[in-house]
């Protein structure tokens, strides 16, 4: 699960050496880096920022707390290059920090300069709203899409901006530079397989039939294994049926909540995503994979007699 740190910086009074220092900050990340970028900041209305994405949260934490990065930051402070805010951390599958929204933009070829100007104009409008703190715009990574992050002091103030008529009136010039509609996305997957996305201010949820299919795929083998191994042990210990049933539920729900469903949801992330997984083709392929999982578990419990609880009373 990838994790990204975004370091937002004040524009220095003396810009000499600033661009080279930004590159040094980006280069201080080594082990586990998936991608890194310096924001597009020629337009002074946009933030100067560095975004670094790691393969895991622990690798990101090691860089944020590491000596190499600390050394670059100390050198920058001596030269008048200072951070403007606490580092923002975005984890794949999770929501952005409170008060922040991440946008993805499929910019049309040759329209990059117009896109940057439109972002600057949009920033100028948003800066008139209470709590506005800044916007950072990053060039395309492996996905081919530009990314921007807008920051407000609180989630309430961000929501007010997202739903404002001023924002709606400012979007046509930005949309004219894109090949399709942009998205402002904040996603989070619950322990029972429902992904929540905020798309342009509207909440989108995983279809309930997908969540139900995935829960059934994970729950069935748990019930079968508990019936084979835990239930006989509880019976031998003299546990009353009502207590044995309750203890079995505690074990199964705990396994689902904290281990098995998060594991399954990560591997079916795209299928569960109400936006990325909305197409009929993706939905069909994911459903076929889950049905294949059903068939596999049926085959295992039908053919491995050691796992058949009905033969081990």
C-alpha positions as CSV (number, residue, x, y, z in Angstrom):
1,X,0.0,0.0,0.0
2,X,1.8,3.2,-1.2
3,X,2.1,6.3,0.9
4,X,2.9,9.8,-0.2
5,X,4.4,12.7,1.8
6,X,3.8,16.3,0.4
7,X,6.2,19.0,1.8
8,X,4.9,22.5,1.1
9,X,7.4,25.3,1.2
10,X,7.4,29.1,1.5
11,X,8.7,30.9,-1.5
12,X,12.1,32.3,-0.5
13,X,13.0,36.0,-0.4
14,X,16.1,35.2,-2.4
15,X,15.4,32.4,-4.9
16,X,19.0,31.7,-5.8
17,X,19.7,28.0,-5.5
18,X,16.1,27.2,-4.6
19,X,15.4,25.0,-7.6
20,X,18.5,22.9,-6.9
21,X,17.6,22.6,-3.3
22,X,14.1,21.3,-4.1
23,X,15.8,18.6,-6.3
24,X,18.1,17.8,-3.4
25,X,15.1,17.4,-1.1
26,X,13.5,15.1,-3.6
27,X,16.7,13.1,-4.1
28,X,17.2,12.6,-0.3
29,X,14.5,9.9,-0.6
30,X,16.0,6.6,-1.8
31,X,14.9,3.2,-0.4
32,X,11.4,2.2,-1.4
33,X,10.6,5.3,-3.6
34,X,7.9,4.6,-6.2
35,X,7.9,8.1,-7.7
36,X,8.7,11.7,-6.7
37,X,8.0,15.1,-8.2
38,X,8.5,18.8,-7.6
39,X,5.3,20.9,-8.1
40,X,4.7,23.2,-11.0
41,X,5.3,26.5,-9.4
42,X,6.3,29.0,-12.1
43,X,3.0,30.7,-11.4
44,X,3.4,32.3,-8.0
45,X,-0.2,31.7,-7.2
46,X,0.6,28.0,-6.8
47,X,2.5,26.4,-3.9
48,X,6.1,25.2,-4.1
49,X,6.0,21.6,-2.9
50,X,7.8,18.2,-3.2
51,X,5.8,14.9,-3.3
52,X,7.5,11.6,-2.6
53,X,5.7,8.3,-2.9
54,X,6.9,5.1,-1.2
55,X,5.9,1.5,-1.4
56,X,4.9,1.3,2.2
57,X,4.1,3.6,5.1
58,X,7.1,2.4,7.1
59,X,9.5,3.4,4.3
60,X,7.9,6.8,4.2
61,X,8.2,7.2,7.9
62,X,11.8,6.2,7.8
63,X,12.5,9.0,5.2
64,X,10.5,11.6,7.1
65,X,12.4,10.8,10.3
66,X,15.8,10.1,8.6
67,X,19.1,11.9,8.9
68,X,19.5,12.6,5.1
69,X,16.2,14.5,4.9
70,X,16.9,16.4,8.1
71,X,20.3,17.5,6.8
72,X,18.7,18.9,3.6
73,X,16.0,20.7,5.6
74,X,18.7,22.2,7.9
75,X,20.7,23.4,4.9
76,X,17.6,24.9,3.4
77,X,16.7,26.7,6.6
78,X,20.1,28.3,6.7
79,X,19.5,29.5,3.1
80,X,16.0,30.8,3.8
81,X,14.1,27.9,2.4
82,X,11.4,27.0,5.0
83,X,8.4,24.6,5.2
84,X,5.0,26.3,5.1
85,X,3.1,23.6,6.8
86,X,3.4,20.2,8.5
87,X,4.1,17.4,6.0
88,X,0.9,16.1,4.5
89,X,0.7,12.3,4.3
90,X,-1.7,10.5,1.9
91,X,-2.0,6.7,2.1
92,X,-3.4,4.7,-0.8
93,X,-6.9,3.6,-0.1
94,X,-7.3,6.2,2.6
95,X,-8.7,9.7,2.8
96,X,-6.5,12.8,2.4
97,X,-5.6,14.8,5.6
98,X,-8.5,16.8,7.1
99,X,-9.2,19.9,5.1
100,X,-7.4,18.7,2.0
101,X,-8.7,17.3,-1.3
102,X,-6.7,15.6,-4.1
103,X,-7.7,16.1,-7.7
104,X,-6.7,14.1,-10.7
105,X,-6.6,15.8,-14.1
106,X,-6.3,14.1,-17.5
107,X,-4.7,17.0,-19.3
108,X,-4.9,17.1,-23.1
109,X,-1.5,16.9,-25.0
110,X,-0.3,20.4,-25.7
111,X,-2.6,22.0,-23.2
112,X,-0.3,21.9,-20.2
113,X,0.5,25.6,-20.1
114,X,-3.2,26.5,-20.4
115,X,-4.0,24.0,-17.6
116,X,-1.4,25.6,-15.3
117,X,-2.9,29.0,-16.0
118,X,-6.4,27.7,-15.3
119,X,-5.1,26.2,-12.0
120,X,-3.7,29.6,-11.1
121,X,-6.9,31.4,-11.9
122,X,-8.9,28.8,-9.8
123,X,-6.4,29.3,-6.9
124,X,-7.0,33.1,-7.1
125,X,-10.8,32.6,-6.7
126,X,-10.4,30.0,-3.9
127,X,-8.0,32.3,-2.0
128,X,-11.0,34.6,-1.3
129,X,-12.7,31.9,0.7
130,X,-12.3,31.5,4.5
131,X,-9.6,29.1,5.6
132,X,-7.9,28.7,2.2
133,X,-4.2,27.6,2.7
134,X,-2.9,26.8,-0.7
135,X,-2.8,24.6,-3.8
136,X,0.0,22.4,-5.1
137,X,0.0,21.1,-8.7
138,X,2.2,18.1,-9.7
139,X,3.1,17.0,-13.2
140,X,2.0,13.6,-14.4
141,X,3.4,10.4,-12.9
142,X,3.0,6.8,-14.1
143,X,-0.8,7.3,-14.4
144,X,-0.3,10.0,-17.0
145,X,-2.6,12.4,-15.0
146,X,-1.7,15.7,-13.3
147,X,-2.4,15.8,-9.6
148,X,-3.3,18.8,-7.4
149,X,-4.0,19.2,-3.7
150,X,-6.0,22.0,-2.3
151,X,-5.8,22.8,1.5
152,X,-8.3,24.5,3.8
153,X,-8.0,24.9,7.5
154,X,-10.9,22.6,8.3
155,X,-13.0,20.0,6.4
156,X,-16.1,22.3,6.8
157,X,-14.4,25.2,5.0
158,X,-13.2,22.8,2.3
159,X,-16.7,21.6,1.8
160,X,-18.0,25.1,1.5
161,X,-15.5,25.8,-1.3
162,X,-16.3,22.6,-3.1
163,X,-20.0,23.4,-3.1
164,X,-19.7,27.1,-3.9
165,X,-21.2,28.8,-7.0
166,X,-17.9,30.7,-7.4
167,X,-16.0,27.4,-7.9
168,X,-18.6,26.1,-10.3
169,X,-18.3,29.3,-12.4
170,X,-14.5,29.0,-12.5
171,X,-14.3,25.4,-13.7
172,X,-15.1,25.7,-17.5
173,X,-11.7,27.1,-18.3
174,X,-10.0,24.2,-16.4
175,X,-12.3,21.6,-18.1
176,X,-11.4,23.0,-21.5
177,X,-7.8,21.7,-21.0
178,X,-8.8,18.1,-20.2
179,X,-9.6,15.1,-22.2
180,X,-12.4,14.0,-19.8
181,X,-13.9,15.2,-16.5
182,X,-11.5,15.6,-13.6
183,X,-12.2,14.0,-10.2
184,X,-11.7,15.2,-6.7
185,X,-11.2,11.9,-4.9
186,X,-11.0,10.9,-1.3
187,X,-11.4,7.2,-0.7
188,X,-11.6,4.9,2.2
189,X,-12.4,1.2,2.4
190,X,-14.3,0.0,5.4
191,X,-13.4,-3.3,7.0
192,X,-16.3,-4.9,5.3
193,X,-15.4,-4.0,1.8
194,X,-17.2,-0.8,1.1
195,X,-15.1,1.9,-0.5
196,X,-16.3,5.5,0.0
197,X,-15.2,8.0,-2.6
198,X,-15.9,11.7,-2.7
199,X,-16.3,12.7,-6.4
200,X,-16.7,16.4,-7.1
201,X,-18.4,16.8,-3.7
202,X,-20.7,13.8,-3.9
203,X,-20.3,10.6,-1.9
204,X,-20.0,7.4,-4.0
205,X,-20.2,3.9,-2.4
206,X,-19.3,0.4,-3.5
207,X,-22.4,-1.4,-4.8
208,X,-23.8,-3.5,-2.0
209,X,-23.8,-6.7,-4.1
210,X,-20.0,-6.5,-4.5
211,X,-19.4,-6.0,-0.7
212,X,-21.8,-8.9,0.0
213,X,-20.0,-11.2,-2.5
214,X,-16.6,-10.5,-1.0
215,X,-17.8,-11.0,2.6
216,X,-19.3,-14.3,1.6
217,X,-16.0,-15.4,0.0
218,X,-14.1,-14.7,3.2
219,X,-16.7,-15.7,5.7
220,X,-17.5,-19.2,4.3
221,X,-14.0,-20.7,4.9
222,X,-13.9,-19.1,8.4
223,X,-17.2,-20.7,9.4
224,X,-16.1,-24.1,8.0
225,X,-12.7,-24.0,9.8
226,X,-14.2,-22.9,13.1
227,X,-16.8,-25.7,12.9
228,X,-14.0,-28.1,12.3
229,X,-11.4,-26.9,14.9
230,X,-12.9,-24.4,17.4
231,X,-16.3,-25.9,18.0
232,X,-15.1,-29.4,19.1
233,X,-12.6,-27.8,21.4
234,X,-15.2,-25.7,23.1
235,X,-17.5,-28.7,23.3
236,X,-14.8,-30.8,25.0
237,X,-14.2,-28.0,27.5
238,X,-17.9,-28.1,28.4
239,X,-18.9,-24.7,27.0
240,X,-22.7,-24.3,26.8
241,X,-24.0,-24.0,23.2
242,X,-25.0,-20.4,23.7
243,X,-21.5,-19.5,24.9
244,X,-19.8,-21.6,22.2
245,X,-21.8,-19.8,19.5
246,X,-20.9,-16.4,20.9
247,X,-17.2,-17.2,21.1
248,X,-17.3,-18.5,17.5
249,X,-18.8,-15.2,16.4
250,X,-16.2,-13.2,18.3
251,X,-13.4,-15.1,16.5
252,X,-15.0,-14.9,13.1
253,X,-15.9,-11.2,13.3
254,X,-12.5,-10.3,14.6
255,X,-10.8,-12.2,11.8
256,X,-13.0,-10.5,9.3
257,X,-12.6,-7.0,10.7
258,X,-8.9,-6.8,11.2
259,X,-7.3,-9.4,9.1
260,X,-9.1,-11.2,6.2
261,X,-11.4,-8.5,4.8
262,X,-8.7,-5.8,4.8
263,X,-6.5,-8.3,3.0
264,X,-9.2,-9.2,0.5
265,X,-10.3,-5.6,0.0
266,X,-6.7,-4.5,-0.9
267,X,-6.5,-7.1,-3.6
268,X,-9.9,-6.3,-5.0
269,X,-9.4,-2.5,-4.5
270,X,-10.2,-1.6,-8.1
271,X,-13.3,-3.8,-8.3
272,X,-14.7,-2.3,-5.0
273,X,-13.9,1.3,-6.0
274,X,-17.2,2.9,-7.0
275,X,-15.5,5.0,-9.6
276,X,-12.5,2.9,-11.0
277,X,-14.6,-0.2,-10.8
278,X,-17.8,1.1,-12.2
279,X,-17.4,-0.2,-15.8
280,X,-19.3,-3.3,-16.7
281,X,-16.0,-5.0,-17.8
282,X,-14.3,-4.4,-14.5
283,X,-17.4,-5.4,-12.6
284,X,-17.7,-8.6,-14.6
285,X,-14.0,-9.6,-14.3
286,X,-14.1,-9.0,-10.5
287,X,-17.3,-11.0,-10.0
288,X,-15.8,-13.8,-12.0
289,X,-12.7,-13.8,-9.8
290,X,-14.9,-14.0,-6.7
291,X,-17.0,-16.8,-8.1
292,X,-13.8,-18.7,-8.9
293,X,-12.8,-18.2,-5.3
294,X,-16.2,-19.8,-4.3
295,X,-15.4,-22.8,-6.5
296,X,-12.0,-23.2,-5.1
297,X,-13.2,-23.3,-1.5
298,X,-16.0,-25.7,-2.4
299,X,-13.4,-28.0,-4.0
300,X,-11.1,-27.8,-1.0
301,X,-13.8,-28.6,1.6
302,X,-15.4,-31.3,-0.6
303,X,-12.2,-33.2,-1.2
304,X,-10.0,-32.6,1.9
305,X,-11.6,-35.0,4.4
306,X,-9.4,-33.7,7.2
307,X,-11.3,-30.4,7.0
308,X,-14.8,-31.9,7.0
309,X,-16.2,-31.1,10.4
310,X,-19.2,-33.4,9.8
311,X,-16.8,-36.4,9.9
312,X,-15.1,-35.4,13.1
313,X,-17.8,-35.2,15.7
